[in-house]
Amino acid sequence: MEPLGFFEEFQELAQESRFRASEPFLEGHVESSNPVCGDSVQLKLDVAGGRVIRFRYRFQGCWPVQGCLELLGGRVEDQTLETVLGFRLQEFFDSVQGIPASKRHAFSLVHRAFFLAISESVGGTAKKGYTNRA
């Protein structure tokens, strides 16, 4: 897969809302935030039969956070747990060309939140929301 240009295709992707939840999550989600910049992410994954069958998010923050969430949703929804658990942060960085150093935090935040969500979804302990503050 060809990397997306940061200020071209990636910025366009950030304007989509394919995986964005329209209603607040009441339970079964994780939250992660970056207290330095104020970005925050809520993720809810539905896992069944060893697959991520649904990926939904809510967020507050800069447009690269939404771009990361849309990019990640497209890569993991309907994929096996084995496949998505192999998705490394460096692969996330490599999927977009020309990421300014000041925006790499968005990728780290979303990647961390995703692995928390997988852990909580598989472990079944995300009953009323799980919070992680970096």
PyRosetta script that sets phi, psi and omega in degrees:
from pyrosetta import init, pose_from_sequence

init()
pose = pose_from_sequence("MEPLGFFEEFQELAQESRFRASEPFLEGHVESSNPVCGDSVQLKLDVAGGRVIRFRYRFQGCWPVQGCLELLGGRVEDQTLETVLGFRLQEFFDSVQGIPASKRHAFSLVHRAFFLAISESVGGTAKKGYTNRA")
pose.set_psi(1, 130.1)
pose.set_omega(1, 179.8)
pose.set_phi(2, -71.3)
pose.set_psi(2, 138.1)
pose.set_omega(2, 177.4)
pose.set_phi(3, -64.9)
pose.set_psi(3, 146.9)
pose.set_omega(3, 175.9)
pose.set_phi(4, -81.1)
pose.set_psi(4, 145.7)
pose.set_omega(4, 172.4)
pose.set_phi(5, -76.9)
pose.set_psi(5, 134.6)
pose.set_omega(5, -174.4)
pose.set_phi(6, -59.3)
pose.set_psi(6, -48.3)
pose.set_omega(6, -176.3)
pose.set_phi(7, -93.1)
pose.set_psi(7, 9.1)
pose.set_omega(7, 177.4)
pose.set_phi(8, -117.4)
pose.set_psi(8, -97.4)
pose.set_omega(8, -174.5)
pose.set_phi(9, -63.0)
pose.set_psi(9, -37.8)
pose.set_omega(9, -178.4)
pose.set_phi(10, -66.7)
pose.set_psi(10, -40.7)
pose.set_omega(10, 178.3)
pose.set_phi(11, -65.5)
pose.set_psi(11, -37.1)
pose.set_omega(11, 175.1)
pose.set_phi(12, -63.6)
pose.set_psi(12, -42.6)
pose.set_omega(12, 178.6)
pose.set_phi(13, -59.7)
pose.set_psi(13, -36.6)
pose.set_omega(13, -179.2)
pose.set_phi(14, -64.8)
pose.set_psi(14, -17.4)
pose.set_omega(14, 179.3)
pose.set_phi(15, -87.5)
pose.set_psi(15, -7.4)
pose.set_omega(15, 178.3)
pose.set_phi(16, -81.7)
pose.set_psi(16, 163.0)
pose.set_omega(16, 177.6)
pose.set_phi(17, -138.6)
pose.set_psi(17, 37.1)
pose.set_omega(17, -176.9)
pose.set_phi(18, -60.3)
pose.set_psi(18, -37.4)
pose.set_omega(18, -175.4)
pose.set_phi(19, -110.3)
pose.set_psi(19, 4.1)
pose.set_omega(19, -177.1)
pose.set_phi(20, -77.0)
pose.set_psi(20, 131.6)
pose.set_omega(20, 179.3)
pose.set_phi(21, -76.5)
pose.set_psi(21, 138.6)
pose.set_omega(21, -179.4)
pose.set_phi(22, -86.8)
pose.set_psi(22, -21.4)
pose.set_omega(22, -178.9)
pose.set_phi(23, -119.4)
pose.set_psi(23, 150.8)
pose.set_omega(23, 176.1)
pose.set_phi(24, -61.2)
pose.set_psi(24, 148.7)
pose.set_omega(24, 175.7)
pose.set_phi(25, -80.0)
pose.set_psi(25, 135.2)
pose.set_omega(25, 177.3)
pose.set_phi(26, -94.7)
pose.set_psi(26, -32.9)
pose.set_omega(26, 179.6)
pose.set_phi(27, -160.4)
pose.set_psi(27, 170.4)
pose.set_omega(27, 174.8)
pose.set_phi(28, 73.2)
pose.set_psi(28, 27.6)
pose.set_omega(28, -179.8)
pose.set_phi(29, -131.0)
pose.set_psi(29, 167.7)
pose.set_omega(29, 174.2)
pose.set_phi(30, -119.4)
pose.set_psi(30, 155.9)
pose.set_omega(30, 177.1)
pose.set_phi(31, -127.5)
pose.set_psi(31, 141.8)
pose.set_omega(31, 175.9)
pose.set_phi(32, -143.6)
pose.set_psi(32, 143.3)
pose.set_omega(32, -178.0)
pose.set_phi(33, -143.7)
pose.set_psi(33, 162.3)
pose.set_omega(33, 175.6)
pose.set_phi(34, -114.8)
pose.set_psi(34, 105.1)
pose.set_omega(34, -176.2)
pose.set_phi(35, -67.3)
pose.set_psi(35, -17.4)
pose.set_omega(35, -179.7)
pose.set_phi(36, -71.5)
pose.set_psi(36, -46.5)
pose.set_omega(36, -176.1)
pose.set_phi(37, -104.4)
pose.set_psi(37, -15.1)
pose.set_omega(37, 179.4)
pose.set_phi(38, 90.1)
pose.set_psi(38, -1.3)
pose.set_omega(38, 177.5)
pose.set_phi(39, -65.3)
pose.set_psi(39, 141.0)
pose.set_omega(39, 175.0)
pose.set_phi(40, -143.1)
pose.set_psi(40, 149.3)
pose.set_omega(40, -175.4)
pose.set_phi(41, -133.2)
pose.set_psi(41, 138.8)
pose.set_omega(41, 169.1)
pose.set_phi(42, -120.7)
pose.set_psi(42, 129.8)
pose.set_omega(42, 179.2)
pose.set_phi(43, -125.1)
pose.set_psi(43, 141.9)
pose.set_omega(43, 174.0)
pose.set_phi(44, -133.2)
pose.set_psi(44, 122.7)
pose.set_omega(44, 178.3)
pose.set_phi(45, -116.3)
pose.set_psi(45, 137.9)
pose.set_omega(45, 170.3)
pose.set_phi(46, -106.3)
pose.set_psi(46, 123.8)
pose.set_omega(46, -178.4)
pose.set_phi(47, -120.2)
pose.set_psi(47, 130.3)
pose.set_omega(47, 177.7)
pose.set_phi(48, -151.0)
pose.set_psi(48, 141.5)
pose.set_omega(48, 177.6)
pose.set_phi(49, 59.0)
pose.set_psi(49, 30.3)
pose.set_omega(49, 178.9)
pose.set_phi(50, 74.9)
pose.set_psi(50, 18.8)
pose.set_omega(50, -179.4)
pose.set_phi(51, -130.7)
pose.set_psi(51, 151.2)
pose.set_omega(51, 169.5)
pose.set_phi(52, -82.9)
pose.set_psi(52, 107.9)
pose.set_omega(52, -176.0)
pose.set_phi(53, -94.9)
pose.set_psi(53, -16.7)
pose.set_omega(53, 178.5)
pose.set_phi(54, -153.8)
pose.set_psi(54, 134.9)
pose.set_omega(54, 179.5)
pose.set_phi(55, -126.8)
pose.set_psi(55, 118.6)
pose.set_omega(55, 178.4)
pose.set_phi(56, -134.0)
pose.set_psi(56, 148.9)
pose.set_omega(56, -178.5)
pose.set_phi(57, -141.7)
pose.set_psi(57, 161.6)
pose.set_omega(57, 166.5)
pose.set_phi(58, -137.1)
pose.set_psi(58, 150.7)
pose.set_omega(58, -179.0)
pose.set_phi(59, -155.1)
pose.set_psi(59, 162.4)
pose.set_omega(59, 167.2)
pose.set_phi(60, -134.4)
pose.set_psi(60, 131.2)
pose.set_omega(60, 178.4)
pose.set_phi(61, 150.5)
pose.set_psi(61, -161.0)
pose.set_omega(61, -175.9)
pose.set_phi(62, -76.0)
pose.set_psi(62, 159.9)
pose.set_omega(62, -177.6)
pose.set_phi(63, -59.3)
pose.set_psi(63, -32.4)
pose.set_omega(63, 177.7)
pose.set_phi(64, -61.4)
pose.set_psi(64, -27.2)
pose.set_omega(64, 176.4)
pose.set_phi(65, -63.5)
pose.set_psi(65, -46.2)
pose.set_omega(65, 178.6)
pose.set_phi(66, -65.3)
pose.set_psi(66, -38.5)
pose.set_omega(66, 176.3)
pose.set_phi(67, -59.3)
pose.set_psi(67, -43.3)
pose.set_omega(67, 178.5)
pose.set_phi(68, -63.0)
pose.set_psi(68, -41.9)
pose.set_omega(68, -179.6)
pose.set_phi(69, -65.6)
pose.set_psi(69, -41.3)
pose.set_omega(69, 177.8)
pose.set_phi(70, -66.7)
pose.set_psi(70, -43.1)
pose.set_omega(70, 178.5)
pose.set_phi(71, -61.3)
pose.set_psi(71, -46.7)
pose.set_omega(71, -179.2)
pose.set_phi(72, -64.5)
pose.set_psi(72, -44.2)
pose.set_omega(72, 178.8)
pose.set_phi(73, -56.9)
pose.set_psi(73, -41.8)
pose.set_omega(73, 178.6)
pose.set_phi(74, -67.3)
pose.set_psi(74, -27.1)
pose.set_omega(74, -179.6)
pose.set_phi(75, -86.1)
pose.set_psi(75, -25.8)
pose.set_omega(75, -172.0)
pose.set_phi(76, -110.4)
pose.set_psi(76, -26.0)
pose.set_omega(76, -178.2)
pose.set_phi(77, -63.6)
pose.set_psi(77, 132.9)
pose.set_omega(77, -178.4)
pose.set_phi(78, 69.9)
pose.set_psi(78, 22.3)
pose.set_omega(78, 175.4)
pose.set_phi(79, -106.7)
pose.set_psi(79, 158.0)
pose.set_omega(79, 178.2)
pose.set_phi(80, -72.7)
pose.set_psi(80, 154.5)
pose.set_omega(80, 175.8)
pose.set_phi(81, -59.8)
pose.set_psi(81, -38.5)
pose.set_omega(81, 179.0)
pose.set_phi(82, -57.6)
pose.set_psi(82, -43.2)
pose.set_omega(82, 179.9)
pose.set_phi(83, -67.1)
pose.set_psi(83, -49.4)
pose.set_omega(83, -174.9)
pose.set_phi(84, -70.9)
pose.set_psi(84, -29.3)
pose.set_omega(84, 178.2)
pose.set_phi(85, -69.5)
pose.set_psi(85, -16.7)
pose.set_omega(85, 176.9)
pose.set_phi(86, -87.8)
pose.set_psi(86, -0.3)
pose.set_omega(86, -177.7)
pose.set_phi(87, -78.4)
pose.set_psi(87, 108.5)
pose.set_omega(87, -175.6)
pose.set_phi(88, -94.5)
pose.set_psi(88, 155.7)
pose.set_omega(88, 179.9)
pose.set_phi(89, -56.7)
pose.set_psi(89, -39.8)
pose.set_omega(89, -179.9)
pose.set_phi(90, -62.6)
pose.set_psi(90, -36.4)
pose.set_omega(90, 176.2)
pose.set_phi(91, -63.9)
pose.set_psi(91, -36.8)
pose.set_omega(91, 177.6)
pose.set_phi(92, -62.5)
pose.set_psi(92, -49.2)
pose.set_omega(92, 177.2)
pose.set_phi(93, -59.3)
pose.set_psi(93, -42.1)
pose.set_omega(93, -177.0)
pose.set_phi(94, -68.9)
pose.set_psi(94, -17.1)
pose.set_omega(94, -178.5)
pose.set_phi(95, -78.4)
pose.set_psi(95, -8.0)
pose.set_omega(95, 179.1)
pose.set_phi(96, -134.2)
pose.set_psi(96, 127.2)
pose.set_omega(96, 179.7)
pose.set_phi(97, -88.0)
pose.set_psi(97, 145.3)
pose.set_omega(97, 171.6)
pose.set_phi(98, 73.7)
pose.set_psi(98, 33.4)
pose.set_omega(98, 179.1)
pose.set_phi(99, -71.3)
pose.set_psi(99, 119.9)
pose.set_omega(99, 175.4)
pose.set_phi(100, -62.9)
pose.set_psi(100, 144.0)
pose.set_omega(100, -179.3)
pose.set_phi(101, -54.7)
pose.set_psi(101, -33.6)
pose.set_omega(101, -178.0)
pose.set_phi(102, -71.9)
pose.set_psi(102, -8.3)
pose.set_omega(102, -179.0)
pose.set_phi(103, -114.0)
pose.set_psi(103, -0.4)
pose.set_omega(103, 179.7)
pose.set_phi(104, -64.5)
pose.set_psi(104, -24.3)
pose.set_omega(104, 179.8)
pose.set_phi(105, -60.1)
pose.set_psi(105, -31.7)
pose.set_omega(105, -179.7)
pose.set_phi(106, -62.5)
pose.set_psi(106, -41.6)
pose.set_omega(106, 179.5)
pose.set_phi(107, -65.5)
pose.set_psi(107, -43.4)
pose.set_omega(107, -179.9)
pose.set_phi(108, -63.8)
pose.set_psi(108, -44.0)
pose.set_omega(108, -179.6)
pose.set_phi(109, -61.4)
pose.set_psi(109, -48.3)
pose.set_omega(109, -177.8)
pose.set_phi(110, -67.0)
pose.set_psi(110, -40.8)
pose.set_omega(110, 178.8)
pose.set_phi(111, -62.0)
pose.set_psi(111, -45.8)
pose.set_omega(111, 179.2)
pose.set_phi(112, -62.1)
pose.set_psi(112, -44.7)
pose.set_omega(112, -179.7)
pose.set_phi(113, -63.2)
pose.set_psi(113, -37.9)
pose.set_omega(113, 179.6)
pose.set_phi(114, -62.3)
pose.set_psi(114, -45.4)
pose.set_omega(114, -179.2)
pose.set_phi(115, -70.1)
pose.set_psi(115, -30.5)
pose.set_omega(115, 172.1)
pose.set_phi(116, -64.6)
pose.set_psi(116, -42.8)
pose.set_omega(116, -179.1)
pose.set_phi(117, -65.2)
pose.set_psi(117, -40.7)
pose.set_omega(117, 176.6)
pose.set_phi(118, -61.3)
pose.set_psi(118, -47.9)
pose.set_omega(118, -179.2)
pose.set_phi(119, -59.0)
pose.set_psi(119, -45.6)
pose.set_omega(119, -179.0)
pose.set_phi(120, -69.6)
pose.set_psi(120, -37.4)
pose.set_omega(120, -179.6)
pose.set_phi(121, -67.2)
pose.set_psi(121, -44.1)
pose.set_omega(121, -179.3)
pose.set_phi(122, -72.8)
pose.set_psi(122, -39.3)
pose.set_omega(122, -179.4)
pose.set_phi(123, -77.1)
pose.set_psi(123, -18.6)
pose.set_omega(123, 177.6)
pose.set_phi(124, 71.2)
pose.set_psi(124, 23.3)
pose.set_omega(124, -176.9)
pose.set_phi(125, -104.0)
pose.set_psi(125, 1.3)
pose.set_omega(125, -179.5)
pose.set_phi(126, -86.3)
pose.set_psi(126, 75.0)
pose.set_omega(126, -175.4)
pose.set_phi(127, -85.3)
pose.set_psi(127, -44.9)
pose.set_omega(127, -178.1)
pose.set_phi(128, -125.5)
pose.set_psi(128, 22.5)
pose.set_omega(128, -178.9)
pose.set_phi(129, 100.7)
pose.set_psi(129, 136.1)
pose.set_omega(129, 178.5)
pose.set_phi(130, -120.0)
pose.set_psi(130, 131.8)
pose.set_omega(130, -175.9)
pose.set_phi(131, -114.8)
pose.set_psi(131, 136.8)
pose.set_omega(131, 174.3)
pose.set_phi(132, -131.7)
pose.set_psi(132, 123.4)
pose.set_omega(132, 177.1)
pose.set_phi(133, -114.0)
pose.set_psi(133, 123.9)
pose.set_omega(133, -177.4)
pose.set_phi(134, -67.5)
pose.dump_pdb("model.pdb")
